[in-house]
């Protein structure tokens, strides 16, 4: 029974890793391309994406 529990633990950990990597990839794809201009208390900020 111990080896079966270990197998479930490994499969569960792999599922979590795949979910986290998929979410991070999704967040990267959502970032807009181009130039981002922000105006704040520190002045004007221009970032190229």
N, C-alpha and C positions, 0 to 999 in steps of 0.2 A: 504493500500500500504506500510506502514511503516514496518509491520511485514514481508512482502515478501522481502523487501530490507535487513532486518536483517538476514533473512534466507540465502539469497545469500551471505552475508558477512561471515556468519558462515561457510557455505560450502566452500567458497573460502579460508578462513583461514585454514580449515582442509586440503584442497588440498595442500596448501603451506607447512604445517607441514609434511604431508606424503612425499612430494617431498624432503624436507630437510633431513628427517630421512633416506629415501632411498639412497640419495647421500652419507650421512655419512657412512652408512653401506657398500656401494659400495667401498668407500675409504678405510675402514678398511679391506675389503676382498682383496684389491689390494696390501696391504703391504706384502713384502716377509717374509717367515718364516726362522728362523735360526739366523746366526750371521752376523752382518754388521761391516766391518772394514773400517775406514776412515783415511786417512793421510792428515793433513792440517797444517796450521801455528802453531797450538797449540800442535802438535805432533800426536801420534797415538791414535785413539778412537775406542774402541770395544764395540758394543752394541748387546745384545741378544734380539731378537724379539720373 
